Amino acid sequence: MKAKIAELQRQVRLLNTAGFYQYEGEARQRHTTLAFAYADTALKKRCFGDADKAYRELISFYVGSAYGGIRDRAKIGIDDVRR
């Protein structure tokens, strides 16, 4: 699953760079869905290091005001890891 998340992240970057924003949005949606599913599953399985890393990668990848919701969701996940 980690490889697929990385591939989707690469696609988001490429589509953004190429200016294909309508496709970037779809790739971003797939990326965040899979990345959050992975992080949430890791958290439920008590793999706290993997969950924390996945949430933090989402925060560092999605910068800018347009992605505040993604970062907020990831911050909630990090808070859950700490509990």
Sequence and secondary structure as in RCSB ss.txt:
>XXXX:A:sequence
MKAKIAELQRQVRLLNTAGFYQYEGEARQRHTTLAFAYADTALKKRCFGDADKAYRELISFYVGSAYGGIRDRAK
IGIDDVRR
>XXXX:A:secstr
 HHHHHHHHHHHHHHHHHT HHHHHHHHHHHHHHHHHHHHHHHHTT HHHHHHHHHHHHHHS SGGGHHHHHHHH
HHHHHHH 
